[in-house]
Amino acid sequence: MNNYETVFILNPVLSDEQIKETVKKYEDFLVSKGAEMVAKEDWGLRKLAYPIQHKKSGFYHLFEFKAPGEVIEPLELEFRREERMMRYLTVKLDKHAIAWAEKRRKRNKEKA
C-alpha cells in the first residue's frame, strides 16, 4: 500500500449539495477499491491562477489515502469522465511528504 494525495478542483457553479455528492462519490470509489482514507480537506472556493473552462474560481478538495498502485488509473479515468471536475492531480507521497502532511494536519487541527 502506497500513500497518495489527490487535489481536485470542482466547477464553481455547483451547489453545496452537488459538491458534497461528488466528493462522496470519489471517496466511496476509493474505499470500494481497497483504499484507506487518511484525511480529507475542503479548501473551499479559491481563485484560480488562470482561467480554466472560462471559470476564474473553483472548489478545491484534498484526499490523502493509502491504496495499492492499481487504484490510481481507474480513479483518474473516473475524474476524466466527470463533467464537474475541472482539474486534478494525484501524487505518490514519500516519507518526507508523509511527515509534512502529518504536521499540516496537526497544525490545521490546532487552528480549528
Backbone as CSV, one residue per row, in Angstrom:
resi,resn,N_x,N_y,N_z,CA_x,CA_y,CA_z,C_x,C_y,C_z
1,MET,0.852,-1.179,0.000,0.000,0.000,0.000,0.899,1.244,0.000
2,ASN,0.649,2.117,-0.955,1.383,3.367,-1.069,0.528,4.506,-0.536
3,ASN,1.179,5.581,-0.148,0.473,6.788,0.288,0.331,7.728,-0.893
4,TYR,-0.872,8.271,-1.080,-1.152,9.187,-2.178,-1.886,10.402,-1.651
5,GLU,-1.796,11.466,-2.430,-2.529,12.688,-2.149,-3.122,13.154,-3.472
6,THR,-4.408,13.402,-3.480,-5.090,13.891,-4.677,-5.757,15.216,-4.357
7,VAL,-5.463,16.209,-5.181,-6.137,17.503,-5.085,-6.963,17.640,-6.356
8,PHE,-8.219,18.018,-6.193,-9.055,18.234,-7.378,-9.874,19.503,-7.229
9,ILE,-10.202,20.081,-8.385,-10.946,21.343,-8.434,-12.284,21.074,-9.104
10,LEU,-13.352,21.441,-8.416,-14.704,21.277,-8.950,-15.228,22.607,-9.474
11,ASN,-16.127,22.510,-10.425,-16.748,23.665,-11.073,-17.383,24.594,-10.023
12,PRO,-17.156,25.912,-10.130,-17.676,26.844,-9.119,-19.182,27.081,-9.182
13,VAL,-19.859,26.641,-10.223,-21.304,26.882,-10.331,-22.127,25.790,-9.640
14,LEU,-21.462,24.806,-9.036,-22.172,23.714,-8.370,-22.756,24.173,-7.036
15,SER,-23.876,23.573,-6.662,-24.463,23.854,-5.352,-23.698,23.082,-4.280
16,ASP,-23.913,23.447,-3.020,-23.256,22.728,-1.921,-23.599,21.250,-1.953
17,GLU,-24.851,20.939,-2.261,-25.297,19.543,-2.316,-24.569,18.773,-3.425
18,GLN,-24.421,19.386,-4.590,-23.727,18.733,-5.702,-22.259,18.503,-5.374
19,ILE,-21.641,19.445,-4.683,-20.232,19.302,-4.297,-20.077,18.142,-3.320
20,LYS,-20.922,18.101,-2.288,-20.859,17.021,-1.304,-21.091,15.666,-1.974
21,GLU,-22.034,15.631,-2.894,-22.349,14.394,-3.617,-21.147,13.913,-4.440
22,THR,-20.476,14.832,-5.115,-19.330,14.488,-5.948,-18.156,14.012,-5.091
23,VAL,-17.877,14.722,-4.001,-16.783,14.329,-3.103,-17.069,12.949,-2.516
24,LYS,-18.301,12.726,-2.085,-18.692,11.426,-1.514,-18.542,10.317,-2.547
25,LYS,-18.883,10.610,-3.794,-18.783,9.622,-4.869,-17.341,9.121,-5.011
26,TYR,-16.380,10.037,-4.989,-14.988,9.631,-5.170,-14.396,9.018,-3.908
27,GLU,-14.872,9.448,-2.760,-14.425,8.804,-1.521,-14.918,7.357,-1.494
28,ASP,-16.180,7.138,-1.832,-16.732,5.786,-1.880,-16.017,4.940,-2.930
29,PHE,-15.674,5.551,-4.075,-14.964,4.839,-5.126,-13.628,4.319,-4.600
30,LEU,-12.878,5.184,-3.912,-11.576,4.778,-3.373,-11.722,3.658,-2.348
31,VAL,-12.667,3.807,-1.437,-12.870,2.798,-0.397,-13.278,1.462,-1.025
32,SER,-14.109,1.508,-2.054,-14.548,0.273,-2.712,-13.395,-0.443,-3.414
33,LYS,-12.354,0.303,-3.783,-11.187,-0.287,-4.438,-10.118,-0.718,-3.431
34,GLY,-10.417,-0.620,-2.141,-9.491,-1.083,-1.118,-8.602,-0.006,-0.534
35,ALA,-8.914,1.254,-0.790,-8.101,2.349,-0.253,-8.527,2.660,1.183
36,GLU,-7.591,3.166,1.944,-7.860,3.609,3.310,-7.698,5.121,3.347
37,MET,-8.793,5.828,3.657,-8.741,7.286,3.698,-7.980,7.725,4.952
38,VAL,-6.953,8.560,4.758,-6.177,9.094,5.877,-6.734,10.451,6.290
39,ALA,-7.004,11.302,5.296,-7.523,12.637,5.594,-8.276,13.188,4.387
40,LYS,-9.230,14.061,4.688,-9.951,14.807,3.651,-9.934,16.260,4.074
41,GLU,-9.732,17.139,3.109,-9.778,18.566,3.409,-10.593,19.269,2.340
42,ASP,-11.445,20.171,2.798,-12.221,21.020,1.908,-11.601,22.411,1.987
43,TRP,-10.952,22.819,0.933,-10.277,24.121,0.927,-11.217,25.241,0.495
44,GLY,-12.402,24.893,0.040,-13.399,25.892,-0.313,-13.181,26.511,-1.691
45,LEU,-13.907,27.595,-1.927,-13.836,28.304,-3.201,-12.573,29.154,-3.243
46,ARG,-11.753,28.930,-4.244,-10.499,29.676,-4.389,-10.399,30.252,-5.789
47,LYS,-9.723,31.369,-5.881,-9.462,31.981,-7.177,-8.363,31.188,-7.881
48,LEU,-8.541,30.960,-9.183,-7.557,30.219,-9.961,-6.459,31.154,-10.467
49,ALA,-5.283,30.612,-10.700,-4.160,31.407,-11.214,-4.424,31.825,-12.659
50,TYR,-5.168,31.003,-13.383,-5.520,31.300,-14.769,-6.882,30.665,-15.046
51,PRO,-7.635,31.193,-15.993,-8.969,30.635,-16.263,-8.904,29.197,-16.776
52,ILE,-9.819,28.377,-16.266,-9.990,27.004,-16.728,-11.446,26.883,-17.149
53,GLN,-11.687,26.472,-18.379,-13.046,26.358,-18.920,-13.815,27.667,-18.725
54,HIS,-13.150,28.792,-18.927,-13.713,30.138,-18.803,-14.179,30.461,-17.385
55,LYS,-13.680,29.729,-16.383,-14.018,29.987,-14.980,-12.782,30.557,-14.299
56,LYS,-13.012,31.485,-13.350,-11.893,32.116,-12.651,-11.736,31.623,-11.220
57,SER,-12.608,30.710,-10.781,-12.510,30.146,-9.440,-12.988,28.696,-9.467
58,GLY,-12.756,27.987,-8.367,-13.170,26.600,-8.279,-13.139,26.124,-6.833
59,PHE,-13.852,25.039,-6.559,-13.882,24.439,-5.225,-12.782,23.395,-5.128
60,TYR,-11.834,23.622,-4.215,-10.686,22.734,-4.036,-10.975,21.696,-2.951
61,HIS,-10.549,20.460,-3.208,-10.650,19.380,-2.225,-9.368,18.567,-2.257
62,LEU,-8.989,18.017,-1.101,-7.806,17.189,-0.996,-8.177,15.867,-0.337
63,PHE,-7.713,14.771,-0.937,-7.825,13.444,-0.343,-6.420,12.950,-0.073
64,GLU,-6.177,12.449,1.119,-4.931,11.746,1.407,-5.349,10.320,1.742
65,PHE,-4.748,9.346,1.065,-5.183,7.966,1.242,-4.036,6.989,1.021
66,LYS,-4.243,5.769,1.529,-3.323,4.662,1.301,-4.043,3.682,0.387
67,ALA,-3.363,3.280,-0.674,-4.008,2.384,-1.631,-2.952,1.641,-2.443
68,PRO,-3.332,0.493,-3.010,-2.429,-0.170,-3.947,-2.309,0.667,-5.225
69,GLY,-1.210,0.544,-5.924,-0.955,1.355,-7.109,-1.972,1.181,-8.221
70,GLU,-2.636,0.033,-8.276,-3.604,-0.231,-9.351,-4.863,0.624,-9.237
71,VAL,-5.063,1.286,-8.116,-6.281,2.084,-7.897,-6.215,3.425,-8.626
72,ILE,-5.027,3.946,-8.848,-4.876,5.303,-9.365,-5.404,5.451,-10.788
73,GLU,-5.093,4.512,-11.653,-5.544,4.598,-13.053,-7.075,4.655,-13.162
74,PRO,-7.820,3.740,-12.502,-9.291,3.840,-12.571,-9.834,5.121,-11.945
75,LEU,-9.188,5.603,-10.868,-9.627,6.848,-10.234,-9.495,8.008,-11.210
76,GLU,-8.353,8.117,-11.851,-8.145,9.224,-12.783,-9.023,9.088,-14.022
77,LEU,-9.350,7.873,-14.412,-10.285,7.680,-15.516,-11.663,8.220,-15.135
78,GLU,-12.085,7.954,-13.897,-13.360,8.497,-13.415,-13.314,10.024,-13.361
79,PHE,-12.189,10.588,-12.945,-12.042,12.047,-12.923,-12.194,12.624,-14.328
80,ARG,-11.588,11.987,-15.317,-11.672,12.484,-16.696,-13.097,12.422,-17.230
81,ARG,-13.873,11.458,-16.780,-15.258,11.306,-17.243,-16.214,12.291,-16.571
82,GLU,-15.832,12.811,-15.422,-16.706,13.687,-14.631,-16.726,15.101,-15.212
83,GLU,-17.904,15.569,-15.590,-18.001,16.908,-16.180,-17.900,18.012,-15.128
84,ARG,-18.106,17.693,-13.855,-17.993,18.684,-12.790,-16.528,18.958,-12.422
85,MET,-15.634,18.062,-12.829,-14.214,18.143,-12.479,-13.492,19.067,-13.460
86,MET,-12.780,20.046,-12.926,-12.027,20.956,-13.787,-10.570,20.516,-13.912
87,ARG,-9.931,20.162,-12.794,-8.546,19.699,-12.783,-8.353,18.744,-11.615
88,TYR,-7.334,17.899,-11.720,-6.976,17.003,-10.623,-5.491,16.697,-10.718
89,LEU,-4.919,16.325,-9.604,-3.518,15.912,-9.567,-3.355,14.906,-8.447
90,THR,-2.798,13.752,-8.773,-2.515,12.714,-7.783,-1.016,12.524,-7.711
91,VAL,-0.472,12.545,-6.495,0.960,12.334,-6.306,1.170,11.238,-5.266
92,LYS,2.229,10.472,-5.474,2.634,9.457,-4.510,3.532,10.133,-3.485
93,LEU,3.248,9.923,-2.210,3.985,10.594,-1.144,5.166,9.737,-0.686
94,ASP,6.335,10.369,-0.557,7.477,9.676,0.033,7.461,9.932,1.546
95,LYS,8.457,9.422,2.262,8.433,9.534,3.720,8.482,10.985,4.198
96,HIS,9.157,11.853,3.453,9.233,13.264,3.842,7.892,13.963,3.635
97,ALA,7.229,13.648,2.550,5.925,14.244,2.271,4.882,13.751,3.268
98,ILE,4.985,12.496,3.682,4.048,11.960,4.675,4.223,12.695,5.993
99,ALA,5.473,12.909,6.405,5.748,13.636,7.650,5.230,15.067,7.561
100,TRP,5.432,15.712,6.410,4.954,17.077,6.239,3.424,17.126,6.295
101,ALA,2.751,16.150,5.678,1.286,16.108,5.682,0.757,15.917,7.104
102,GLU,1.444,15.099,7.897,1.030,14.914,9.296,1.160,16.219,10.077
103,LYS,2.261,16.948,9.854,2.440,18.237,10.526,1.356,19.224,10.097
104,ARG,1.011,19.230,8.792,-0.019,20.131,8.286,-1.370,19.821,8.925
105,ARG,-1.709,18.523,9.036,-2.978,18.135,9.658,-3.008,18.563,11.119
106,LYS,-1.894,18.357,11.822,-1.823,18.740,13.230,-1.982,20.249,13.385
107,ARG,-1.319,21.010,12.527,-1.403,22.465,12.562,-2.830,22.933,12.277
108,ASN,-3.494,22.300,11.313,-4.870,22.669,10.974,-5.831,22.356,12.126
109,LYS,-5.591,21.258,12.852,-6.436,20.925,13.999,-6.280,21.965,15.096
110,GLU,-5.052,22.440,15.300,-4.804,23.443,16.336,-5.483,24.761,16.003
111,LYS,-5.541,25.103,14.723,-6.207,26.349,14.307,-7.713,26.269,14.499
112,ALA,-8.276,25.082,14.302,-9.740,24.910,14.361,-10.288,24.860,15.758
